[in-house]
Amino acid sequence: DCTLNFEPKKKQSQEDIMQLLKGLVKAKGGEIKHGSS
C-alpha cells in the first residue's frame, strides 16, 4: 500500500520539479539540457 501511494506522489513531484526547472531556465534565458542535474 505504501508503494502504491508513493508512486503517484513521486511522479507528480517530478512533473512539478520539471515545470519549476523550465521556468527557471526561461527566466535565465538559457536552454533546458536533459541529463544534467
PDB file of N, H, CA, C and O in Angstrom:
ATOM      1  N   ASP A   1       0.847  -1.204   0.000  1.00  0.00           N
ATOM      2  CA  ASP A   1       0.000   0.000   0.000  1.00  0.00           C
ATOM      3  C   ASP A   1       0.882   1.255   0.000  1.00  0.00           C
ATOM      4  O   ASP A   1       0.581   2.227  -0.693  1.00  0.00           O
ATOM      5  N   CYS A   2       1.937   1.230   0.755  1.00  0.00           N
ATOM      6  H   CYS A   2       2.181   0.441   1.317  1.00  0.00           H
ATOM      7  CA  CYS A   2       2.826   2.402   0.836  1.00  0.00           C
ATOM      8  C   CYS A   2       3.383   2.743  -0.544  1.00  0.00           C
ATOM      9  O   CYS A   2       3.402   3.905  -0.948  1.00  0.00           O
ATOM     10  N   THR A   3       3.835   1.716  -1.259  1.00  0.00           N
ATOM     11  H   THR A   3       3.819   0.772  -0.931  1.00  0.00           H
ATOM     12  CA  THR A   3       4.415   1.959  -2.579  1.00  0.00           C
ATOM     13  C   THR A   3       3.359   2.486  -3.540  1.00  0.00           C
ATOM     14  O   THR A   3       3.633   3.389  -4.331  1.00  0.00           O
ATOM     15  N   LEU A   4       2.148   1.926  -3.477  1.00  0.00           N
ATOM     16  H   LEU A   4       1.925   1.193  -2.834  1.00  0.00           H
ATOM     17  CA  LEU A   4       1.079   2.371  -4.372  1.00  0.00           C
ATOM     18  C   LEU A   4       0.749   3.836  -4.118  1.00  0.00           C
ATOM     19  O   LEU A   4       0.451   4.580  -5.053  1.00  0.00           O
ATOM     20  N   ASN A   5       0.801   4.248  -2.865  1.00  0.00           N
ATOM     21  H   ASN A   5       1.043   3.644  -2.106  1.00  0.00           H
ATOM     22  CA  ASN A   5       0.502   5.640  -2.526  1.00  0.00           C
ATOM     23  C   ASN A   5       1.682   6.549  -2.848  1.00  0.00           C
ATOM     24  O   ASN A   5       1.507   7.737  -3.120  1.00  0.00           O
ATOM     25  N   PHE A   6       2.867   5.987  -2.815  1.00  0.00           N
ATOM     26  H   PHE A   6       3.009   5.023  -2.594  1.00  0.00           H
ATOM     27  CA  PHE A   6       4.079   6.781  -3.009  1.00  0.00           C
ATOM     28  C   PHE A   6       4.336   7.093  -4.488  1.00  0.00           C
ATOM     29  O   PHE A   6       4.757   8.199  -4.827  1.00  0.00           O
ATOM     30  N   GLU A   7       4.086   6.130  -5.353  1.00  0.00           N
ATOM     31  H   GLU A   7       3.744   5.232  -5.078  1.00  0.00           H
ATOM     32  CA  GLU A   7       4.377   6.308  -6.781  1.00  0.00           C
ATOM     33  C   GLU A   7       3.699   7.524  -7.409  1.00  0.00           C
ATOM     34  O   GLU A   7       4.380   8.326  -8.047  1.00  0.00           O
ATOM     35  N   PRO A   8       2.379   7.691  -7.252  1.00  0.00           N
ATOM     36  CA  PRO A   8       1.719   8.861  -7.843  1.00  0.00           C
ATOM     37  C   PRO A   8       2.298  10.165  -7.314  1.00  0.00           C
ATOM     38  O   PRO A   8       2.480  11.117  -8.073  1.00  0.00           O
ATOM     39  N   LYS A   9       2.586  10.215  -6.031  1.00  0.00           N
ATOM     40  H   LYS A   9       2.438   9.442  -5.414  1.00  0.00           H
ATOM     41  CA  LYS A   9       3.162  11.426  -5.438  1.00  0.00           C
ATOM     42  C   LYS A   9       4.526  11.701  -6.051  1.00  0.00           C
ATOM     43  O   LYS A   9       4.851  12.839  -6.388  1.00  0.00           O
ATOM     44  N   LYS A  10       5.316  10.648  -6.191  1.00  0.00           N
ATOM     45  H   LYS A  10       5.051   9.723  -5.917  1.00  0.00           H
ATOM     46  CA  LYS A  10       6.659  10.785  -6.758  1.00  0.00           C
ATOM     47  C   LYS A  10       6.573  11.341  -8.175  1.00  0.00           C
ATOM     48  O   LYS A  10       7.314  12.255  -8.537  1.00  0.00           O
ATOM     49  N   LYS A  11       5.663  10.783  -8.975  1.00  0.00           N
ATOM     50  H   LYS A  11       5.061  10.040  -8.681  1.00  0.00           H
ATOM     51  CA  LYS A  11       5.516  11.232 -10.359  1.00  0.00           C
ATOM     52  C   LYS A  11       5.065  12.688 -10.391  1.00  0.00           C
ATOM     53  O   LYS A  11       5.593  13.491 -11.160  1.00  0.00           O
ATOM     54  N   GLN A  12       4.098  13.020  -9.563  1.00  0.00           N
ATOM     55  H   GLN A  12       3.668  12.368  -8.939  1.00  0.00           H
ATOM     56  CA  GLN A  12       3.589  14.391  -9.537  1.00  0.00           C
ATOM     57  C   GLN A  12       4.694  15.358  -9.152  1.00  0.00           C
ATOM     58  O   GLN A  12       4.831  16.425  -9.750  1.00  0.00           O
ATOM     59  N   SER A  13       5.480  14.983  -8.155  1.00  0.00           N
ATOM     60  H   SER A  13       5.368  14.116  -7.669  1.00  0.00           H
ATOM     61  CA  SER A  13       6.573  15.847  -7.700  1.00  0.00           C
ATOM     62  C   SER A  13       7.574  16.052  -8.833  1.00  0.00           C
ATOM     63  O   SER A  13       8.056  17.161  -9.059  1.00  0.00           O
ATOM     64  N   GLN A  14       7.876  14.972  -9.536  1.00  0.00           N
ATOM     65  H   GLN A  14       7.484  14.071  -9.353  1.00  0.00           H
ATOM     66  CA  GLN A  14       8.847  15.054 -10.631  1.00  0.00           C
ATOM     67  C   GLN A  14       8.349  16.009 -11.707  1.00  0.00           C
ATOM     68  O   GLN A  14       9.123  16.799 -12.248  1.00  0.00           O
ATOM     69  N   GLU A  15       7.050  15.935 -12.020  1.00  0.00           N
ATOM     70  H   GLU A  15       6.422  15.293 -11.581  1.00  0.00           H
ATOM     71  CA  GLU A  15       6.484  16.823 -13.042  1.00  0.00           C
ATOM     72  C   GLU A  15       6.533  18.265 -12.564  1.00  0.00           C
ATOM     73  O   GLU A  15       6.846  19.172 -13.335  1.00  0.00           O
ATOM     74  N   ASP A  16       6.219  18.473 -11.278  1.00  0.00           N
ATOM     75  H   ASP A  16       5.964  17.736 -10.652  1.00  0.00           H
ATOM     76  CA  ASP A  16       6.256  19.833 -10.725  1.00  0.00           C
ATOM     77  C   ASP A  16       7.676  20.385 -10.784  1.00  0.00           C
ATOM     78  O   ASP A  16       7.883  21.550 -11.125  1.00  0.00           O
ATOM     79  N   ILE A  17       8.655  19.541 -10.448  1.00  0.00           N
ATOM     80  H   ILE A  17       8.487  18.595 -10.171  1.00  0.00           H
ATOM     81  CA  ILE A  17      10.056  19.969 -10.466  1.00  0.00           C
ATOM     82  C   ILE A  17      10.466  20.349 -11.884  1.00  0.00           C
ATOM     83  O   ILE A  17      11.152  21.349 -12.091  1.00  0.00           O
ATOM     84  N   MET A  18      10.043  19.545 -12.859  1.00  0.00           N
ATOM     85  H   MET A  18       9.486  18.732 -12.691  1.00  0.00           H
ATOM     86  CA  MET A  18      10.387  19.849 -14.249  1.00  0.00           C
ATOM     87  C   MET A  18       9.804  21.193 -14.662  1.00  0.00           C
ATOM     88  O   MET A  18      10.453  21.971 -15.361  1.00  0.00           O
ATOM     89  N   GLN A  19       8.568  21.462 -14.222  1.00  0.00           N
ATOM     90  H   GLN A  19       8.041  20.830 -13.654  1.00  0.00           H
ATOM     91  CA  GLN A  19       7.934  22.743 -14.541  1.00  0.00           C
ATOM     92  C   GLN A  19       8.723  23.887 -13.917  1.00  0.00           C
ATOM     93  O   GLN A  19       8.935  24.921 -14.550  1.00  0.00           O
ATOM     94  N   LEU A  20       9.159  23.696 -12.668  1.00  0.00           N
ATOM     95  H   LEU A  20       8.986  22.856 -12.154  1.00  0.00           H
ATOM     96  CA  LEU A  20       9.934  24.732 -11.988  1.00  0.00           C
ATOM     97  C   LEU A  20      11.263  24.965 -12.705  1.00  0.00           C
ATOM     98  O   LEU A  20      11.679  26.105 -12.907  1.00  0.00           O
ATOM     99  N   LEU A  21      11.922  23.869 -13.085  1.00  0.00           N
ATOM    100  H   LEU A  21      11.584  22.943 -12.920  1.00  0.00           H
ATOM    101  CA  LEU A  21      13.205  23.985 -13.781  1.00  0.00           C
ATOM    102  C   LEU A  21      13.027  24.722 -15.100  1.00  0.00           C
ATOM    103  O   LEU A  21      13.829  25.588 -15.448  1.00  0.00           O
ATOM    104  N   LYS A  22      11.965  24.374 -15.836  1.00  0.00           N
ATOM    105  H   LYS A  22      11.313  23.671 -15.553  1.00  0.00           H
ATOM    106  CA  LYS A  22      11.705  25.038 -17.115  1.00  0.00           C
ATOM    107  C   LYS A  22      11.494  26.526 -16.887  1.00  0.00           C
ATOM    108  O   LYS A  22      11.970  27.353 -17.665  1.00  0.00           O
ATOM    109  N   GLY A  23      10.776  26.866 -15.815  1.00  0.00           N
ATOM    110  H   GLY A  23      10.390  26.194 -15.183  1.00  0.00           H
ATOM    111  CA  GLY A  23      10.511  28.270 -15.512  1.00  0.00           C
ATOM    112  C   GLY A  23      11.799  29.005 -15.179  1.00  0.00           C
ATOM    113  O   GLY A  23      12.011  30.129 -15.632  1.00  0.00           O
ATOM    114  N   LEU A  24      12.662  28.371 -14.385  1.00  0.00           N
ATOM    115  H   LEU A  24      12.490  27.457 -14.017  1.00  0.00           H
ATOM    116  CA  LEU A  24      13.929  28.995 -14.009  1.00  0.00           C
ATOM    117  C   LEU A  24      14.817  29.190 -15.230  1.00  0.00           C
ATOM    118  O   LEU A  24      15.439  30.238 -15.400  1.00  0.00           O
ATOM    119  N   VAL A  25      14.867  28.172 -16.075  1.00  0.00           N
ATOM    120  H   VAL A  25      14.361  27.320 -15.937  1.00  0.00           H
ATOM    121  CA  VAL A  25      15.698  28.247 -17.281  1.00  0.00           C
ATOM    122  C   VAL A  25      15.197  29.359 -18.187  1.00  0.00           C
ATOM    123  O   VAL A  25      15.989  30.111 -18.756  1.00  0.00           O
ATOM    124  N   LYS A  26      13.873  29.462 -18.318  1.00  0.00           N
ATOM    125  H   LYS A  26      13.230  28.852 -17.855  1.00  0.00           H
ATOM    126  CA  LYS A  26      13.303  30.519 -19.161  1.00  0.00           C
ATOM    127  C   LYS A  26      13.645  31.879 -18.574  1.00  0.00           C
ATOM    128  O   LYS A  26      13.956  32.817 -19.309  1.00  0.00           O
ATOM    129  N   ALA A  27      13.588  31.987 -17.257  1.00  0.00           N
ATOM    130  H   ALA A  27      13.335  31.225 -16.660  1.00  0.00           H
ATOM    131  CA  ALA A  27      13.883  33.257 -16.592  1.00  0.00           C
ATOM    132  C   ALA A  27      15.337  33.659 -16.853  1.00  0.00           C
ATOM    133  O   ALA A  27      15.653  34.840 -16.997  1.00  0.00           O
ATOM    134  N   LYS A  28      16.209  32.659 -16.911  1.00  0.00           N
ATOM    135  H   LYS A  28      15.952  31.699 -16.795  1.00  0.00           H
ATOM    136  CA  LYS A  28      17.634  32.933 -17.155  1.00  0.00           C
ATOM    137  C   LYS A  28      17.904  33.118 -18.644  1.00  0.00           C
ATOM    138  O   LYS A  28      18.959  33.618 -19.035  1.00  0.00           O
ATOM    139  N   GLY A  29      16.942  32.710 -19.472  1.00  0.00           N
ATOM    140  H   GLY A  29      16.086  32.303 -19.155  1.00  0.00           H
ATOM    141  CA  GLY A  29      17.117  32.846 -20.913  1.00  0.00           C
ATOM    142  C   GLY A  29      18.048  31.793 -21.477  1.00  0.00           C
ATOM    143  O   GLY A  29      18.662  31.988 -22.527  1.00  0.00           O
ATOM    144  N   GLY A  30      18.150  30.675 -20.773  1.00  0.00           N
ATOM    145  H   GLY A  30      17.652  30.517 -19.920  1.00  0.00           H
ATOM    146  CA  GLY A  30      19.030  29.597 -21.240  1.00  0.00           C
ATOM    147  C   GLY A  30      18.226  28.467 -21.849  1.00  0.00           C
ATOM    148  O   GLY A  30      17.029  28.608 -22.099  1.00  0.00           O
ATOM    149  N   GLU A  31      18.886  27.348 -22.086  1.00  0.00           N
ATOM    150  H   GLU A  31      19.859  27.234 -21.883  1.00  0.00           H
ATOM    151  CA  GLU A  31      18.212  26.207 -22.675  1.00  0.00           C
ATOM    152  C   GLU A  31      18.152  25.073 -21.667  1.00  0.00           C
ATOM    153  O   GLU A  31      18.997  24.965 -20.779  1.00  0.00           O
ATOM    154  N   ILE A  32      17.128  24.221 -21.823  1.00  0.00           N
ATOM    155  H   ILE A  32      16.441  24.310 -22.545  1.00  0.00           H
ATOM    156  CA  ILE A  32      16.990  23.075 -20.925  1.00  0.00           C
ATOM    157  C   ILE A  32      17.864  21.935 -21.452  1.00  0.00           C
ATOM    158  O   ILE A  32      17.699  21.490 -22.588  1.00  0.00           O
ATOM    159  N   LYS A  33      18.783  21.476 -20.628  1.00  0.00           N
ATOM    160  H   LYS A  33      18.917  21.838 -19.705  1.00  0.00           H
ATOM    161  CA  LYS A  33      19.649  20.382 -21.047  1.00  0.00           C
ATOM    162  C   LYS A  33      19.279  19.136 -20.257  1.00  0.00           C
ATOM    163  O   LYS A  33      19.460  19.090 -19.040  1.00  0.00           O
ATOM    164  N   HIS A  34      18.763  18.130 -20.946  1.00  0.00           N
ATOM    165  H   HIS A  34      18.617  18.167 -21.935  1.00  0.00           H
ATOM    166  CA  HIS A  34      18.338  16.901 -20.278  1.00  0.00           C
ATOM    167  C   HIS A  34      19.557  16.092 -19.837  1.00  0.00           C
ATOM    168  O   HIS A  34      20.585  16.078 -20.514  1.00  0.00           O
ATOM    169  N   GLY A  35      19.428  15.420 -18.693  1.00  0.00           N
ATOM    170  H   GLY A  35      18.593  15.431 -18.143  1.00  0.00           H
ATOM    171  CA  GLY A  35      20.511  14.567 -18.222  1.00  0.00           C
ATOM    172  C   GLY A  35      21.454  15.289 -17.284  1.00  0.00           C
ATOM    173  O   GLY A  35      22.344  14.667 -16.705  1.00  0.00           O
ATOM    174  N   SER A  36      21.275  16.600 -17.122  1.00  0.00           N
ATOM    175  H   SER A  36      20.552  17.106 -17.592  1.00  0.00           H
ATOM    176  CA  SER A  36      22.148  17.340 -16.202  1.00  0.00           C
ATOM    177  C   SER A  36      21.397  17.651 -14.921  1.00  0.00           C
ATOM    178  O   SER A  36      20.212  17.984 -14.963  1.00  0.00           O
ATOM    179  N   SER A  37      22.066  17.549 -13.791  1.00  0.00           N
ATOM    180  H   SER A  37      23.028  17.279 -13.757  1.00  0.00           H
ATOM    181  CA  SER A  37      21.397  17.777 -12.517  1.00  0.00           C
ATOM    182  C   SER A  37      21.311  19.258 -12.207  1.00  0.00           C
ATOM    183  O   SER A  37      20.776  19.641 -11.167  1.00  0.00           O
TER     184      SER A  37
END
